[in-house]
């Protein structure tokens, strides 16, 4: 998964796995979520958006199945909770 730090008051980083269509978002509060079956165009739109938070709220939140991801930096044992 390719992860990119972003300039945002909402998000810390954005990752995307094009093969599996998984969008990983790390929020400023360090919570990490994985969104499933997200088309590449949505990822590209998020990266290009002037306001990442506004794009997230309008195009991602409530649109895709998601799960919290375990932060391996904190010693989590698995990929997802």
Biopython code that builds the backbone (N, CA, C, O; Angstrom):
import numpy as np
from Bio.PDB.StructureBuilder import StructureBuilder

atoms = [
    (1, "UNK", "N", (0.848, -1.178, 0.000)),
    (1, "UNK", "CA", (0.000, 0.000, 0.000)),
    (1, "UNK", "C", (0.893, 1.240, 0.000)),
    (1, "UNK", "O", (1.832, 1.351, 0.788)),
    (2, "UNK", "N", (0.582, 2.151, -0.887)),
    (2, "UNK", "CA", (1.316, 3.403, -0.992)),
    (2, "UNK", "C", (0.651, 4.423, -0.063)),
    (2, "UNK", "O", (-0.520, 4.756, -0.241)),
    (3, "UNK", "N", (1.403, 4.919, 0.932)),
    (3, "UNK", "CA", (0.867, 5.876, 1.907)),
    (3, "UNK", "C", (1.541, 7.227, 1.703)),
    (3, "UNK", "O", (2.762, 7.314, 1.569)),
    (4, "UNK", "N", (0.721, 8.284, 1.680)),
    (4, "UNK", "CA", (1.210, 9.637, 1.448)),
    (4, "UNK", "C", (0.752, 10.549, 2.578)),
    (4, "UNK", "O", (-0.427, 10.556, 2.929)),
    (5, "UNK", "N", (1.672, 11.316, 3.150)),
    (5, "UNK", "CA", (1.298, 12.352, 4.117)),
    (5, "UNK", "C", (0.579, 13.456, 3.354)),
    (5, "UNK", "O", (0.956, 13.784, 2.229)),
    (6, "UNK", "N", (-0.459, 14.033, 3.964)),
    (6, "UNK", "CA", (-1.230, 15.072, 3.290)),
    (6, "UNK", "C", (-1.343, 16.313, 4.163)),
    (6, "UNK", "O", (-1.246, 16.246, 5.389)),
    (7, "UNK", "N", (-1.550, 17.446, 3.503)),
    (7, "UNK", "CA", (-1.802, 18.720, 4.176)),
    (7, "UNK", "C", (-3.299, 18.795, 4.438)),
    (7, "UNK", "O", (-4.090, 18.983, 3.513)),
    (8, "UNK", "N", (-3.684, 18.649, 5.698)),
    (8, "UNK", "CA", (-5.094, 18.647, 6.035)),
    (8, "UNK", "C", (-5.263, 18.868, 7.525)),
    (8, "UNK", "O", (-4.430, 18.435, 8.321)),
    (9, "UNK", "N", (-6.332, 19.537, 7.902)),
    (9, "UNK", "CA", (-6.639, 19.666, 9.326)),
    (9, "UNK", "C", (-7.394, 18.438, 9.830)),
    (9, "UNK", "O", (-7.584, 18.281, 11.036)),
    (10, "UNK", "N", (-7.827, 17.567, 8.915)),
    (10, "UNK", "CA", (-8.576, 16.365, 9.265)),
    (10, "UNK", "C", (-7.729, 15.108, 9.178)),
    (10, "UNK", "O", (-7.772, 14.260, 10.069)),
    (11, "UNK", "N", (-6.957, 14.989, 8.101)),
    (11, "UNK", "CA", (-6.207, 13.765, 7.827)),
    (11, "UNK", "C", (-4.712, 13.959, 8.010)),
    (11, "UNK", "O", (-4.174, 15.039, 7.765)),
    (12, "UNK", "N", (-4.055, 12.899, 8.443)),
    (12, "UNK", "CA", (-2.600, 12.877, 8.582)),
    (12, "UNK", "C", (-1.970, 12.242, 7.348)),
    (12, "UNK", "O", (-0.986, 12.748, 6.809)),
    (13, "UNK", "N", (-2.566, 11.099, 6.898)),
    (13, "UNK", "CA", (-2.033, 10.409, 5.723)),
    (13, "UNK", "C", (-3.144, 9.661, 4.995)),
    (13, "UNK", "O", (-4.200, 9.370, 5.555)),
    (14, "UNK", "N", (-2.869, 9.362, 3.731)),
    (14, "UNK", "CA", (-3.791, 8.630, 2.867)),
    (14, "UNK", "C", (-3.008, 7.513, 2.198)),
    (14, "UNK", "O", (-1.947, 7.747, 1.620)),
    (15, "UNK", "N", (-3.533, 6.303, 2.280)),
    (15, "UNK", "CA", (-2.922, 5.166, 1.599)),
    (15, "UNK", "C", (-3.931, 4.537, 0.661)),
    (15, "UNK", "O", (-5.140, 4.639, 0.870)),
    (16, "UNK", "N", (-3.422, 3.883, -0.384)),
    (16, "UNK", "CA", (-4.332, 3.230, -1.324)),
    (16, "UNK", "C", (-3.677, 1.995, -1.916)),
    (16, "UNK", "O", (-2.520, 2.027, -2.335)),
    (17, "UNK", "N", (-4.429, 0.916, -1.944)),
    (17, "UNK", "CA", (-4.020, -0.320, -2.612)),
    (17, "UNK", "C", (-4.914, -0.465, -3.824)),
    (17, "UNK", "O", (-6.091, -0.803, -3.701)),
    (18, "UNK", "N", (-4.353, -0.207, -5.000)),
    (18, "UNK", "CA", (-5.152, -0.194, -6.230)),
    (18, "UNK", "C", (-5.672, -1.580, -6.579)),
    (18, "UNK", "O", (-6.788, -1.703, -7.083)),
    (19, "UNK", "N", (-4.899, -2.620, -6.324)),
    (19, "UNK", "CA", (-5.318, -3.986, -6.653)),
    (19, "UNK", "C", (-6.536, -4.397, -5.831)),
    (19, "UNK", "O", (-7.478, -4.980, -6.368)),
    (20, "UNK", "N", (-6.523, -4.099, -4.539)),
    (20, "UNK", "CA", (-7.608, -4.499, -3.645)),
    (20, "UNK", "C", (-8.662, -3.412, -3.460)),
    (20, "UNK", "O", (-9.688, -3.652, -2.824)),
    (21, "UNK", "N", (-8.426, -2.224, -4.005)),
    (21, "UNK", "CA", (-9.318, -1.073, -3.865)),
    (21, "UNK", "C", (-9.596, -0.753, -2.391)),
    (21, "UNK", "O", (-10.741, -0.569, -1.980)),
    (22, "UNK", "N", (-8.508, -0.693, -1.612)),
    (22, "UNK", "CA", (-8.602, -0.337, -0.197)),
    (22, "UNK", "C", (-7.999, 1.052, -0.006)),
    (22, "UNK", "O", (-6.856, 1.310, -0.384)),
    (23, "UNK", "N", (-8.787, 1.931, 0.584)),
    (23, "UNK", "CA", (-8.345, 3.278, 0.926)),
    (23, "UNK", "C", (-8.100, 3.305, 2.425)),
    (23, "UNK", "O", (-9.002, 3.003, 3.207)),
    (24, "UNK", "N", (-6.902, 3.661, 2.829)),
    (24, "UNK", "CA", (-6.572, 3.755, 4.251)),
    (24, "UNK", "C", (-6.388, 5.216, 4.619)),
    (24, "UNK", "O", (-5.596, 5.933, 4.007)),
    (25, "UNK", "N", (-7.134, 5.645, 5.631)),
    (25, "UNK", "CA", (-7.061, 7.027, 6.079)),
    (25, "UNK", "C", (-6.587, 7.064, 7.521)),
    (25, "UNK", "O", (-7.142, 6.388, 8.387)),
    (26, "UNK", "N", (-5.556, 7.860, 7.769)),
    (26, "UNK", "CA", (-5.105, 8.112, 9.122)),
    (26, "UNK", "C", (-5.509, 9.533, 9.462)),
    (26, "UNK", "O", (-5.091, 10.490, 8.810)),
    (27, "UNK", "N", (-6.326, 9.653, 10.491)),
    (27, "UNK", "CA", (-6.844, 10.950, 10.904)),
    (27, "UNK", "C", (-5.866, 11.632, 11.851)),
    (27, "UNK", "O", (-4.958, 10.993, 12.383)),
    (28, "UNK", "N", (-6.052, 12.912, 12.055)),
    (28, "UNK", "CA", (-5.168, 13.693, 12.919)),
    (28, "UNK", "C", (-5.133, 13.161, 14.353)),
    (28, "UNK", "O", (-4.138, 13.338, 15.055)),
    (29, "UNK", "N", (-6.215, 12.510, 14.790)),
    (29, "UNK", "CA", (-6.232, 11.928, 16.132)),
    (29, "UNK", "C", (-5.537, 10.565, 16.166)),
    (29, "UNK", "O", (-5.555, 9.867, 17.180)),
    (30, "UNK", "N", (-4.921, 10.199, 15.028)),
    (30, "UNK", "CA", (-4.144, 8.975, 14.831)),
    (30, "UNK", "C", (-4.995, 7.725, 14.647)),
    (30, "UNK", "O", (-4.446, 6.627, 14.548)),
    (31, "UNK", "N", (-6.312, 7.855, 14.598)),
    (31, "UNK", "CA", (-7.173, 6.720, 14.277)),
    (31, "UNK", "C", (-6.966, 6.373, 12.809)),
    (31, "UNK", "O", (-6.884, 7.263, 11.961)),
    (32, "UNK", "N", (-6.881, 5.081, 12.509)),
    (32, "UNK", "CA", (-6.670, 4.614, 11.143)),
    (32, "UNK", "C", (-7.852, 3.733, 10.745)),
    (32, "UNK", "O", (-8.233, 2.815, 11.471)),
    (33, "UNK", "N", (-8.426, 4.033, 9.573)),
    (33, "UNK", "CA", (-9.550, 3.263, 9.056)),
    (33, "UNK", "C", (-9.251, 2.828, 7.633)),
    (33, "UNK", "O", (-8.603, 3.544, 6.870)),
    (34, "UNK", "N", (-9.731, 1.646, 7.290)),
    (34, "UNK", "CA", (-9.628, 1.137, 5.921)),
    (34, "UNK", "C", (-11.023, 1.060, 5.319)),
    (34, "UNK", "O", (-11.944, 0.485, 5.899)),
    (35, "UNK", "N", (-11.149, 1.651, 4.148)),
    (35, "UNK", "CA", (-12.397, 1.689, 3.398)),
    (35, "UNK", "C", (-12.253, 0.754, 2.210)),
    (35, "UNK", "O", (-11.240, 0.783, 1.511)),
    (36, "UNK", "N", (-13.274, -0.082, 1.980)),
    (36, "UNK", "CA", (-13.187, -1.156, 1.002)),
    (36, "UNK", "C", (-13.999, -0.865, -0.254)),
    (36, "UNK", "O", (-15.024, -0.184, -0.209)),
    (37, "UNK", "N", (-13.513, -1.401, -1.384)),
    (37, "UNK", "CA", (-14.152, -1.255, -2.703)),
    (37, "UNK", "C", (-14.234, 0.212, -3.128)),
    (37, "UNK", "O", (-15.229, 0.656, -3.699)),
    (38, "UNK", "N", (-13.171, 0.944, -2.837)),
    (38, "UNK", "CA", (-13.099, 2.364, -3.200)),
    (38, "UNK", "C", (-12.400, 2.492, -4.552)),
    (38, "UNK", "O", (-11.246, 2.082, -4.683)),
    (39, "UNK", "N", (-13.064, 3.043, -5.545)),
    (39, "UNK", "CA", (-12.449, 3.195, -6.869)),
    (39, "UNK", "C", (-11.233, 4.136, -6.835)),
    (39, "UNK", "O", (-11.148, 5.036, -6.000)),
    (40, "UNK", "N", (-10.315, 3.906, -7.746)),
    (40, "UNK", "CA", (-9.119, 4.740, -7.864)),
    (40, "UNK", "C", (-9.485, 6.215, -8.017)),
    (40, "UNK", "O", (-8.803, 7.080, -7.467)),
    (41, "UNK", "N", (-10.536, 6.504, -8.746)),
    (41, "UNK", "CA", (-10.943, 7.900, -8.966)),
    (41, "UNK", "C", (-11.268, 8.617, -7.657)),
    (41, "UNK", "O", (-11.031, 9.818, -7.534)),
    (42, "UNK", "N", (-11.806, 7.896, -6.688)),
    (42, "UNK", "CA", (-12.121, 8.507, -5.390)),
    (42, "UNK", "C", (-10.833, 8.827, -4.646)),
    (42, "UNK", "O", (-10.706, 9.897, -4.051)),
    (43, "UNK", "N", (-9.880, 7.906, -4.678)),
    (43, "UNK", "CA", (-8.572, 8.165, -4.067)),
    (43, "UNK", "C", (-7.914, 9.374, -4.716)),
    (43, "UNK", "O", (-7.414, 10.259, -4.021)),
    (44, "UNK", "N", (-7.910, 9.415, -6.031)),
    (44, "UNK", "CA", (-7.302, 10.532, -6.751)),
    (44, "UNK", "C", (-8.007, 11.845, -6.426)),
    (44, "UNK", "O", (-7.366, 12.887, -6.286)),
    (45, "UNK", "N", (-9.333, 11.785, -6.307)),
    (45, "UNK", "CA", (-10.087, 12.982, -5.957)),
    (45, "UNK", "C", (-9.733, 13.483, -4.567)),
    (45, "UNK", "O", (-9.637, 14.690, -4.343)),
    (46, "UNK", "N", (-9.540, 12.561, -3.635)),
    (46, "UNK", "CA", (-9.159, 12.951, -2.274)),
    (46, "UNK", "C", (-7.787, 13.602, -2.258)),
    (46, "UNK", "O", (-7.597, 14.641, -1.625)),
    (47, "UNK", "N", (-6.835, 13.002, -2.946)),
    (47, "UNK", "CA", (-5.478, 13.551, -2.993)),
    (47, "UNK", "C", (-5.479, 14.950, -3.629)),
    (47, "UNK", "O", (-4.738, 15.831, -3.195)),
    (48, "UNK", "N", (-6.305, 15.145, -4.646)),
    (48, "UNK", "CA", (-6.336, 16.419, -5.368)),
    (48, "UNK", "C", (-7.187, 17.489, -4.681)),
    (48, "UNK", "O", (-7.072, 18.672, -5.001)),
    (49, "UNK", "N", (-8.029, 17.084, -3.750)),
    (49, "UNK", "CA", (-8.973, 18.026, -3.136)),
    (49, "UNK", "C", (-8.251, 19.115, -2.344)),
    (49, "UNK", "O", (-7.290, 18.842, -1.625)),
    (50, "UNK", "N", (-8.722, 20.336, -2.485)),
    (50, "UNK", "CA", (-8.189, 21.447, -1.701)),
    (50, "UNK", "C", (-8.519, 21.216, -0.228)),
    (50, "UNK", "O", (-7.673, 21.428, 0.641)),
    (51, "UNK", "N", (-9.748, 20.781, 0.053)),
    (51, "UNK", "CA", (-10.167, 20.454, 1.413)),
    (51, "UNK", "C", (-10.385, 18.949, 1.509)),
    (51, "UNK", "O", (-11.402, 18.431, 1.047)),
    (52, "UNK", "N", (-9.429, 18.256, 2.108)),
    (52, "UNK", "CA", (-9.522, 16.796, 2.257)),
    (52, "UNK", "C", (-10.703, 16.419, 3.151)),
    (52, "UNK", "O", (-11.395, 15.438, 2.880)),
    (53, "UNK", "N", (-10.936, 17.191, 4.213)),
    (53, "UNK", "CA", (-12.055, 16.910, 5.106)),
    (53, "UNK", "C", (-13.399, 17.038, 4.407)),
    (53, "UNK", "O", (-14.281, 16.198, 4.586)),
    (54, "UNK", "N", (-13.553, 18.078, 3.617)),
    (54, "UNK", "CA", (-14.802, 18.282, 2.879)),
    (54, "UNK", "C", (-15.006, 17.153, 1.861)),
    (54, "UNK", "O", (-16.117, 16.645, 1.710)),
    (55, "UNK", "N", (-13.936, 16.766, 1.166)),
    (55, "UNK", "CA", (-14.042, 15.673, 0.195)),
    (55, "UNK", "C", (-14.413, 14.374, 0.910)),
    (55, "UNK", "O", (-15.289, 13.639, 0.453)),
    (56, "UNK", "N", (-13.746, 14.093, 2.031)),
    (56, "UNK", "CA", (-14.051, 12.893, 2.805)),
    (56, "UNK", "C", (-15.526, 12.861, 3.190)),
    (56, "UNK", "O", (-16.201, 11.850, 2.997)),
    (57, "UNK", "N", (-16.019, 13.963, 3.731)),
    (57, "UNK", "CA", (-17.416, 14.017, 4.176)),
    (57, "UNK", "C", (-18.405, 13.862, 3.023)),
    (57, "UNK", "O", (-19.468, 13.265, 3.198)),
    (58, "UNK", "N", (-18.071, 14.388, 1.859)),
    (58, "UNK", "CA", (-18.999, 14.347, 0.731)),
    (58, "UNK", "C", (-18.912, 13.107, -0.131)),
    (58, "UNK", "O", (-19.915, 12.687, -0.710)),
    (59, "UNK", "N", (-17.726, 12.507, -0.230)),
    (59, "UNK", "CA", (-17.545, 11.416, -1.198)),
    (59, "UNK", "C", (-17.185, 10.063, -0.579)),
    (59, "UNK", "O", (-17.271, 9.039, -1.257)),
    (60, "UNK", "N", (-16.788, 10.042, 0.683)),
    (60, "UNK", "CA", (-16.320, 8.784, 1.276)),
    (60, "UNK", "C", (-17.152, 8.383, 2.487)),
    (60, "UNK", "O", (-17.646, 7.257, 2.548)),
    (61, "UNK", "N", (-17.312, 9.269, 3.433)),
    (61, "UNK", "CA", (-18.047, 8.952, 4.665)),
    (61, "UNK", "C", (-19.459, 8.459, 4.335)),
    (61, "UNK", "O", (-20.212, 9.123, 3.622)),
    (62, "UNK", "N", (-19.798, 7.295, 4.864)),
    (62, "UNK", "CA", (-21.123, 6.722, 4.648)),
    (62, "UNK", "C", (-21.324, 6.058, 3.303)),
    (62, "UNK", "O", (-22.406, 5.537, 3.034)),
    (63, "UNK", "N", (-20.300, 6.062, 2.442)),
    (63, "UNK", "CA", (-20.437, 5.494, 1.100)),
    (63, "UNK", "C", (-19.805, 4.099, 0.958)),
    (63, "UNK", "O", (-20.188, 3.320, 0.084)),
    (64, "UNK", "N", (-18.841, 3.802, 1.823)),
    (64, "UNK", "CA", (-18.067, 2.563, 1.694)),
    (64, "UNK", "C", (-17.986, 1.835, 3.025)),
    (64, "UNK", "O", (-17.984, 2.448, 4.093)),
    (65, "UNK", "N", (-17.919, 0.510, 2.936)),
    (65, "UNK", "CA", (-17.710, -0.318, 4.127)),
    (65, "UNK", "C", (-16.322, -0.019, 4.664)),
    (65, "UNK", "O", (-15.380, 0.158, 3.892)),
    (66, "UNK", "N", (-16.191, 0.040, 5.983)),
    (66, "UNK", "CA", (-14.888, 0.341, 6.567)),
    (66, "UNK", "C", (-14.705, -0.400, 7.882)),
    (66, "UNK", "O", (-15.668, -0.832, 8.516)),
    (67, "UNK", "N", (-13.457, -0.534, 8.271)),
    (67, "UNK", "CA", (-13.072, -1.125, 9.551)),
    (67, "UNK", "C", (-11.901, -0.349, 10.115)),
    (67, "UNK", "O", (-11.081, 0.173, 9.359)),
    (68, "UNK", "N", (-11.811, -0.266, 11.435)),
    (68, "UNK", "CA", (-10.609, 0.340, 12.016)),
    (68, "UNK", "C", (-9.425, -0.581, 11.787)),
    (68, "UNK", "O", (-9.559, -1.803, 11.856)),
    (69, "UNK", "N", (-8.290, -0.008, 11.519)),
    (69, "UNK", "CA", (-7.058, -0.785, 11.342)),
    (69, "UNK", "C", (-6.270, -0.705, 12.640)),
    (69, "UNK", "O", (-6.292, 0.315, 13.329)),
    (70, "UNK", "N", (-5.578, -1.781, 12.967)),
    (70, "UNK", "CA", (-4.714, -1.782, 14.137)),
    (70, "UNK", "C", (-3.421, -1.095, 13.761)),
    (70, "UNK", "O", (-2.810, -1.430, 12.746)),
    (71, "UNK", "N", (-3.003, -0.147, 14.557)),
    (71, "UNK", "CA", (-1.764, 0.582, 14.338)),
    (71, "UNK", "C", (-0.606, -0.279, 14.819)),
    (71, "UNK", "O", (-0.436, -0.471, 16.023)),
    (72, "UNK", "N", (0.187, -0.798, 13.897)),
    (72, "UNK", "CA", (1.291, -1.693, 14.261)),
    (72, "UNK", "C", (2.347, -0.981, 15.097)),
    (72, "UNK", "O", (3.114, -1.629, 15.810)),
    (73, "UNK", "N", (2.394, 0.343, 15.016)),
    (73, "UNK", "CA", (3.340, 1.090, 15.838)),
    (73, "UNK", "C", (3.011, 0.973, 17.324)),
    (73, "UNK", "O", (3.885, 1.124, 18.178)),
    (74, "UNK", "N", (1.729, 0.700, 17.623)),
    (74, "UNK", "CA", (1.322, 0.595, 19.023)),
    (74, "UNK", "C", (1.370, -0.848, 19.511)),
    (74, "UNK", "O", (0.946, -1.138, 20.630)),
    (75, "UNK", "N", (1.884, -1.757, 18.679)),
    (75, "UNK", "CA", (2.045, -3.140, 19.107)),
    (75, "UNK", "C", (0.834, -4.005, 18.832)),
    (75, "UNK", "O", (0.705, -5.081, 19.415)),
    (76, "UNK", "N", (-0.066, -3.559, 17.951)),
    (76, "UNK", "CA", (-1.230, -4.364, 17.611)),
    (76, "UNK", "C", (-0.818, -5.652, 16.930)),
    (76, "UNK", "O", (0.157, -5.681, 16.179)),
    (77, "UNK", "N", (-1.555, -6.711, 17.189)),
    (77, "UNK", "CA", (-1.177, -8.034, 16.687)),
    (77, "UNK", "C", (-1.664, -8.304, 15.281)),
    (77, "UNK", "O", (-1.031, -9.067, 14.552)),
    (78, "UNK", "N", (-2.770, -7.702, 14.880)),
    (78, "UNK", "CA", (-3.351, -8.036, 13.581)),
    (78, "UNK", "C", (-3.477, -6.839, 12.684)),
    (78, "UNK", "O", (-3.145, -5.715, 13.060)),
    (79, "UNK", "N", (-3.960, -7.096, 11.497)),
    (79, "UNK", "CA", (-4.165, -6.042, 10.521)),
    (79, "UNK", "C", (-5.359, -5.175, 10.877)),
    (79, "UNK", "O", (-5.300, -3.951, 10.767)),
    (80, "UNK", "N", (-6.456, -5.818, 11.308)),
    (80, "UNK", "CA", (-7.671, -5.062, 11.560)),
    (80, "UNK", "C", (-8.291, -5.522, 12.865)),
    (80, "UNK", "O", (-8.084, -6.647, 13.320)),
    (81, "UNK", "N", (-9.048, -4.627, 13.445)),
    (81, "UNK", "CA", (-9.755, -4.961, 14.682)),
    (81, "UNK", "C", (-11.070, -5.631, 14.358)),
    (81, "UNK", "O", (-11.819, -5.993, 15.265)),
]
sb = StructureBuilder()
sb.init_structure("model")
sb.init_model(0)
sb.init_chain("A")
sb.init_seg("    ")
for serial, (resi, resn, name, xyz) in enumerate(atoms, 1):
    if name == "N":
        sb.init_residue(resn, " ", resi, " ")
    sb.init_atom(name, np.array(xyz, "f"), 0.0, 1.0, " ", f" {name:<3s}", serial, name[0])
structure = sb.get_structure()
